[in-house]
């Protein structure tokens, strides 16, 4: 199975799809670093714990779309994603990084400040 995404946008969209599908295996194939996917570079229990926390912040039926792309540190690309459900929206940043075999990985999801509360509120 091919890991990562073919572009920063592809990686973010695949990651969000995996989160919404509640698919830990798919998440671990898209989440990673310049060394590759988390499932090959991270301790399994910690990886699954982190994935489960992120899963709890997303609704399965919310819309997600990339609204902005910017350069980050080094080769990183930062994509702003708008999450929308009914009339409420929350935006957060996804940091992507190129890894092995020209594949892109979601390195980080910005969950600082009040974003977790606002993201969870979308689901209620």
C-alpha distance (Angstrom), angle and dihedral (degrees) to the residues before:
residue distance angle dihedral
X1 . . .
X2 3.79 . .
X3 3.80 113.0 .
X4 3.78 129.1 -153.0
X5 3.77 124.8 18.6
X6 3.79 133.2 -75.0
X7 3.84 90.5 -120.7
X8 3.81 137.4 7.9
X9 3.82 89.7 -96.5
X10 3.80 92.2 48.7
X11 3.82 90.7 50.9
X12 3.82 93.1 49.4
X13 3.81 93.3 46.2
X14 3.82 92.1 47.4
X15 3.80 91.3 47.3
X16 3.81 92.8 50.5
X17 3.81 90.3 47.2
X18 3.82 90.0 51.7
X19 3.82 91.5 48.0
X20 3.80 92.4 49.5
X21 3.83 90.4 47.0
X22 3.82 88.5 51.3
X23 3.83 88.5 -127.3
X24 3.83 110.7 154.3
X25 3.81 92.9 -177.2
X26 3.80 93.1 53.8
X27 3.81 91.1 45.3
X28 3.81 91.3 52.7
X29 3.81 90.2 52.3
X30 3.83 92.7 56.3
X31 3.81 101.1 33.7
X32 3.77 112.1 78.2
X33 3.78 151.1 96.7
X34 3.78 138.6 -98.4
X35 3.83 85.3 -72.3
X36 3.82 92.6 61.5
X37 3.79 139.7 -99.3
X38 3.80 122.4 -6.0
X39 3.79 91.3 -120.2
X40 3.82 88.8 65.3
X41 3.80 98.6 38.4
X42 3.81 107.2 33.5
X43 3.79 136.8 67.6
X44 3.81 106.7 -99.4
X45 3.82 100.7 -130.5
X46 3.81 93.3 50.1
X47 3.81 91.5 43.1
X48 3.82 93.0 52.4
X49 3.82 91.7 44.2
X50 3.82 90.6 53.9
X51 3.80 92.2 45.2
X52 3.80 91.4 50.4
X53 3.81 91.0 52.8
X54 3.81 91.5 51.6
X55 3.82 90.6 46.4
X56 3.78 90.3 56.6
X57 3.80 90.8 59.5
X58 3.80 97.5 56.3
X59 3.80 128.2 72.8
X60 3.78 116.7 -135.2
X61 3.81 91.7 -133.3
X62 3.79 103.1 41.9
X63 3.78 122.5 116.0
X64 3.78 117.7 -120.2
X65 3.77 127.2 -168.5
X66 3.78 135.7 167.6
X67 3.80 108.4 -116.9
X68 3.81 101.6 172.9
X69 3.79 141.1 16.1
X70 3.80 125.3 -160.4
X71 3.78 138.1 168.8
X72 3.77 116.0 -99.8
X73 3.79 132.2 -169.3
X74 3.80 112.9 -42.0
X75 3.79 110.8 -26.6
X76 3.80 95.0 -17.4
X77 3.80 121.5 123.3
X78 3.80 120.4 -154.8
X79 3.78 116.6 -149.9
X80 3.78 121.7 -167.8
X81 3.79 111.1 -144.0
X82 3.77 124.7 -163.5
X83 3.79 113.6 -147.4
X84 3.78 113.2 -160.2
X85 3.76 134.0 -176.8
X86 3.78 121.9 168.2
X87 3.82 105.0 -36.4
X88 3.82 97.1 -28.7
X89 3.79 125.1 95.0
X90 3.79 136.3 -175.3
X91 3.79 125.5 -174.8
X92 3.77 124.7 -153.8
X93 3.78 136.8 167.6
X94 3.78 126.8 -112.5
X95 3.80 116.3 -160.5
X96 3.80 113.5 -149.1
X97 3.78 129.0 -169.8
X98 3.81 133.5 -170.6
X99 3.78 115.0 -112.8
X100 3.79 138.1 175.9
X101 3.82 119.9 -30.0
X102 3.83 93.5 17.9
X103 3.80 91.3 -69.6
X104 3.82 123.5 143.8
X105 3.80 124.1 -135.3
X106 3.81 133.7 -165.1
X107 3.78 101.1 -117.3
X108 3.80 98.5 177.2
X109 3.80 143.7 2.4
X110 3.80 113.3 -150.3
X111 3.78 105.2 -121.3
X112 3.79 97.0 159.9
X113 3.78 128.4 129.2
X114 3.81 114.8 6.1
X115 3.82 96.5 -26.4
X116 3.82 96.9 110.1
X117 3.82 91.4 54.4
X118 3.80 92.0 45.1
X119 3.82 92.3 46.9
X120 3.80 92.1 50.0
X121 3.81 90.5 47.1
X122 3.82 88.6 61.4
X123 3.78 89.2 65.6
X124 3.81 95.5 55.2
